[in-house]
Amino acid sequence: MEDEETYLDGPIELDPFDDPGSDDQESTTLDVGEETDILAESVGDNEPIELDLGTVVEVDDALHEGDDSDTGFEVDPAVGLTLPEALTPDDGSEGLDDGAIKVDESKFPSLEMDDGEEGIAAEHEISLGTASDEAPVPMAAAPWRVLMPAASLEACGVLTGAARGSVVAGSSDLLWFRSESETPLRVAVDGSALADLALLGVDQEIALASTQSGQLFRRARFASQAEQLTRFREPLRTAPGARVRLSFGGALSASNGRILLYTQDGTVLDVLDSGERFERLELPGRVVTAARESATLLVAQGRERWLVSLGRAQHCSQALSEPALVVAQSASALLATSGRAVALAEFGRALLVSADGGKVFRRVPGSANATAIAGAELAGSAQFFAAVYRETSDQSQILLVDPELGSAVCIAVLDSSAVQPASDAVDRGEWAKIARLVWHPPSQRLWLVGGFGVATITPSDSL
């Protein structure tokens, strides 16, 4: 080590091991990609060279000064690490001690329980959960009676009523009921599954039906066959073969009521002259859904939602705020009206009602999982019917809702174990699920359709 420069200036030759091989074999040069500093010299002809690997990885030479005890390839894993200063024992004066942690509960924010007296004022107060999240609706003092047609019918998904006494349900054919008759007249349309229907004409003896494939048919009650209509595509500005989902809205039960036809993209048409003409309506937004008791539309404009009541001369609109705005932003919103009262629901969720034209909405307790709603006028006051489906028991509760009070009573229960099932029911998992409701003033009955076919509900005192 006194003459360090003499062995750093030239290459280091390693002696070969003693073996019976050739004496001409040259030693292998160690190459690690950079110059290797040798901090120890050979101690014999056949002794191995001791290397300090700290110099290979460029460790500070100061860490090795005065250290002559290294032998072989021993590497200290702590080399190059800076150790913190020695820790002093914790006397418990600061921080946490070894005892139990004490929590001051007064530091946590208090939780308030909603007593339901003020309705819903903000989005965070909305509870649109399942029916198991809330108390059941109480039964009415005088429950209504569920009546089924004399003949078993297939599952139906569309329904409409007329002021003249007819009620028409539909599957792939039209089932035409005359007032209180339990045996319908079957009227063929096209053999395709129907999506919606409305009744037209002075006597409401003409059915306008849309199919799931986007076709539109017109069929008079006693006509020999249905007529396919294509002229509605002109104001829609769609290609002849384009598939369009068509739905009806407006005063569907009123004689000579305004009939609206709207598409899934939000375009709305006036149906004129019993389906002979269609006129496009220009609105400041797209139509999400429409009521079936009046010409009231739910219109979307960006994230805003409006209730628009169509008049012949001018339109009236009401902007929706929380909590109705949250429900109205659903892709499956349901809308019904009764005079100035409005009912709004998200399909499969809860029901909101307003008694002042949509300015203030209140949530109806016990209405979770609503599948259909309808407006009605009973004893001179606005009322709503709502169908609430209970999946675990496969039954639907029919609620009568008072928009002034924001409360409901259960007037009837449709249970698969209590009524005669449809003859062709294959999947009974949702047999009692109601697809549509219609209050029919001439018969003073509530009509409903679903997997069970067609049923009616009537007050007990009317029997």
Secondary structure, 3 states (H helix, E strand, C coil): CCCHHHHHCCCCCCCCCCCCCCCCCCCCCCCCCCCCCCCCCCCCCCCCCCCCCCCCCCCCHHHHCCCCCCCCCCCCCCCCCCCCCCCCCCCCCCCCCCCCCCCCHHHCCCCCCCCCCCCCCCHHHCCCCCHHHCCCCCECCCCCEEECCCCCCCCCCEEEECCCCEEEEECCCEEEEECCCCCCEEECCCCCCEEEEEEECCCCCEEEEEECCCCEEEEECCCCCCEEECCCHHHHCCCCCCCCCEEEEECCCCCCCCEEEEECCCCEEEEEHHHCEEEEECCCCEEEEECCCCCEEEEEECCEEEEEECCCCCCEEEECCCCHHHHHCCCCEEEEEECCEEEEEECCECEEEECCCCCCCEECCCCCCEEEEEEEEECCEEEEEEEEEECCCCEEEEEEEECCCCEEEEEEEEECCCCCCCCCCCCHHHCCCEEEEEEECCCCEEEEEECCEEEEEECHHHC
